[in-house]
Amino acid sequence: MRSLDEQVQEIKSDVLGIAAELTRLEEKLLYPSNTQVAVFLSLSPEEVLELDSLRIEIDGEPVAHHIYSFKELDALRKGGVQRVYTGNVPSGDHHLSVSVAGKLRSGSDFQSTESFGFRKDVEPRVLGLTLAENAGAASIELGHR
């Protein structure tokens, strides 16, 4: 006979597996692949600017707003990538507006807004934003996948 401890650990493991499966199924239900768009953010390698906040609009509608903690900013500086938004948009052409605020390497405050166009087809759409400091100003680049 197995000990009670081993049985409890096995049940915990089963529950965690079921929870992960439910989360995956929930995401498939809420964000079907034919309408899914996801936006990710990263910093350029070895970037030292301090990101305070980020706001994203798609087709003029606010879809995400985030204020960064020290730990989140540290993770981004170490090469981390943050999923900022996952949602649904119909197929077709769309407009993405990204606004960021923070401090530059020099210590001066910055605020920058960039606009991008993207096309959503039947497949899920992944958009990657990269934030960098260029010539004393913050710049936002959009990468498509």
C-alpha positions as CSV (number, residue, x, y, z in Angstrom):
1,M,0.0,0.0,0.0
2,R,1.1,3.5,-0.8
3,S,1.3,6.0,1.9
4,L,-1.3,8.8,2.2
5,D,1.4,11.3,1.2
6,E,2.0,9.6,-2.1
7,Q,-1.7,9.4,-2.8
8,V,-2.1,13.1,-2.1
9,Q,0.8,14.0,-4.3
10,E,-0.7,12.0,-7.2
11,I,-4.1,13.7,-6.8
12,K,-2.4,17.1,-6.8
13,S,-0.5,16.2,-9.9
14,D,-3.8,15.1,-11.6
15,V,-5.6,18.3,-10.6
16,L,-2.7,20.4,-12.0
17,G,-2.9,18.5,-15.3
18,I,-6.6,19.0,-15.5
19,A,-6.3,22.7,-14.7
20,A,-3.7,23.1,-17.5
21,E,-5.9,21.3,-20.0
22,L,-8.9,23.5,-19.0
23,T,-6.9,26.6,-19.5
24,R,-5.8,25.5,-22.9
25,L,-9.4,24.6,-23.9
26,E,-10.7,27.9,-22.5
27,E,-8.2,29.8,-24.7
28,K,-9.3,27.8,-27.8
29,L,-12.9,28.6,-27.0
30,L,-12.4,32.3,-26.2
31,Y,-9.9,33.0,-29.0
32,P,-10.6,30.9,-32.0
33,S,-7.7,30.7,-34.4
34,N,-9.6,32.3,-37.3
35,T,-10.0,35.6,-35.2
36,Q,-7.1,35.4,-32.8
37,V,-4.5,38.2,-32.6
38,A,-1.7,38.3,-30.0
39,V,0.7,41.2,-29.3
40,F,4.0,40.6,-27.6
41,L,6.5,43.1,-26.2
42,S,10.3,42.9,-25.9
43,L,13.2,45.3,-25.4
44,S,16.1,45.5,-27.7
45,P,19.1,43.6,-26.4
46,E,20.9,45.3,-23.5
47,E,18.4,48.2,-23.5
48,V,18.6,50.3,-20.4
49,L,15.6,52.6,-20.8
50,E,13.0,52.4,-18.0
51,L,9.5,51.5,-19.4
52,D,6.8,52.9,-17.1
53,S,3.6,52.1,-19.1
54,L,2.2,50.8,-22.3
55,R,-1.1,51.3,-24.0
56,I,-2.4,49.5,-27.1
57,E,-5.4,50.3,-29.3
58,I,-6.7,48.3,-32.2
59,D,-8.9,50.1,-34.7
60,G,-9.2,53.1,-32.3
61,E,-10.4,50.9,-29.4
62,P,-8.2,50.5,-26.3
63,V,-7.4,46.8,-25.8
64,A,-4.5,46.8,-23.3
65,H,-2.9,49.0,-20.7
66,H,0.0,48.0,-18.5
67,I,2.1,49.7,-15.8
68,Y,5.4,48.0,-15.3
69,S,6.9,46.9,-12.0
70,F,10.6,46.7,-11.4
71,K,10.6,42.9,-11.6
72,E,8.7,43.0,-15.0
73,L,11.1,45.5,-16.4
74,D,14.1,43.5,-15.2
75,A,12.7,40.4,-16.9
76,L,12.3,42.3,-20.1
77,R,15.9,43.6,-19.9
78,K,17.1,40.0,-19.5
79,G,15.5,39.0,-22.8
80,G,12.0,38.2,-21.6
81,V,9.0,38.6,-23.8
82,Q,5.6,39.7,-22.5
83,R,2.3,38.8,-24.0
84,V,0.5,42.1,-23.7
85,Y,-2.7,41.3,-25.4
86,T,-4.7,38.3,-26.8
87,G,-8.0,39.0,-28.4
88,N,-10.3,38.6,-31.4
89,V,-10.4,40.7,-34.5
90,P,-12.2,39.8,-37.8
91,S,-10.2,39.1,-41.0
92,G,-9.1,42.2,-42.9
93,D,-7.0,45.3,-42.5
94,H,-6.5,46.8,-39.0
95,H,-4.8,49.7,-37.3
96,L,-2.6,49.2,-34.2
97,S,-1.5,52.2,-32.1
98,V,1.1,51.7,-29.4
99,S,1.9,54.3,-26.7
100,V,4.8,54.0,-24.3
101,A,6.1,56.2,-21.5
102,G,9.2,56.0,-19.3
103,K,12.7,57.3,-18.8
104,L,15.6,57.3,-21.3
105,R,19.2,56.4,-20.4
106,S,19.9,60.1,-19.9
107,G,17.3,60.3,-17.2
108,S,14.8,62.4,-19.2
109,D,11.2,61.4,-19.5
110,F,9.9,60.1,-22.8
111,Q,6.5,59.4,-24.3
112,S,6.1,57.9,-27.8
113,T,3.2,56.8,-29.9
114,E,3.6,54.7,-33.1
115,S,0.9,53.5,-35.4
116,F,1.1,50.4,-37.6
117,G,-1.2,48.7,-40.1
118,F,-1.6,44.9,-40.1
119,R,-3.7,42.4,-42.0
120,K,-5.6,39.6,-40.2
121,D,-6.1,36.5,-42.3
122,V,-7.7,33.2,-41.3
123,E,-4.7,32.0,-39.4
124,P,-3.9,33.4,-35.9
125,R,-1.9,36.6,-36.0
126,V,1.2,37.2,-33.8
127,L,2.6,40.8,-33.6
128,G,5.9,41.5,-31.9
129,L,6.7,44.9,-30.6
130,T,10.3,45.8,-29.9
131,L,11.1,48.9,-27.8
132,A,14.5,50.6,-28.2
133,E,16.3,53.9,-27.6
134,N,17.6,55.5,-30.8
135,A,19.4,58.8,-30.9
136,G,18.0,59.9,-27.5
137,A,14.4,59.0,-28.3
138,A,12.3,55.9,-27.8
139,S,11.3,53.9,-30.9
140,I,8.8,51.1,-31.3
141,E,9.2,48.5,-34.1
142,L,6.6,46.1,-35.2
143,G,7.5,42.6,-36.3
144,H,5.0,40.2,-38.0
145,R,4.9,36.4,-37.7
